[in-house]
Amino acid sequence: MPFFNGLETARRLRETVPQTKIIVLTMHPEEPYVFEALQAGAVGYVVKTQAAADIVQAIHTTLQGALSVSPRVTHAVV
């Protein structure tokens, strides 16, 4: 992304189009990254190593209005 990183893009999307559901696709399973993404407005957090298994479920879950995180980072949210 040439101008902003993913988290800054999420913040700006939340401000300008608040009804947008943002799912972060990342290589970072560490807690600080999860919290920062959720604070930036993400409603989904999918770790790339599990993306094939988790991304479709994350889309369905967030469209139903729930938070979705990869099982690998669930402990960070709980």
N, C-alpha and C positions, 0 to 999 in steps of 0.2 A: 504494500500500500504506500504510494509515494508521498502522501502528505501527513497522514495520521496513523498511529498504530491502532490495533483493534479496540483497545479500551477507550481511547479518545473518540473513535468512531461511534462506539456504543453510547458514550455520554452525549454526543451531539445528536445522535438519532433519538435518544430518549427525550431530549429537549425539544427537538423540532417535530418529531412524529411519535408522540408518546404511546400510541397504540401499537407500534411495531414490537413484535416479539423477537428478541435478540438471543441467539444461541452462539456462544463462543466455541470455536473449534481451535484447540490449543495443544501444544506439546507439554504444557506445565501442569503437573498434578499436585503441586505444592499448595498448602493452605493460603498463603498470602495472595497468590494469583487468583484462586477461587473467590476469596472475599472481595478482592478489587474488582473482578468482573461482575459480581453480583451487585456491588455498590454502584458500578457504572451503568447498571440497568439491564444486565443479562438475566434472562429467565431460564437459560439452559447453559450447561458447561460440559462439553464433550472433549475428552482427551483423545488426541489423534491416534494413539496406539490401539484404541478401542472404537474408533470412529465408525467402522463398518457395522459393528454390532449395535452401537448406541445412537447414531445420528437419526435414524428413522424413528426410533422410540422417543427421542428428545423432541422431535417435531410434533409427533402426536400428543405427547404429554403437555407441551407448552401451548398448543392450540386449544387444549381443554382447560387452560388457565392454571396449570400447576407448574411448579418448579421442577426442572429435570437436570440431574448431574450424573456423570459417569459413575458407576459403582466404585471405581478406583479413588474418587475424591469425595464420596458420600460422608466419610468420617469428618471431613473438614466442615461440612455444613451442619451436621448433627452436633 
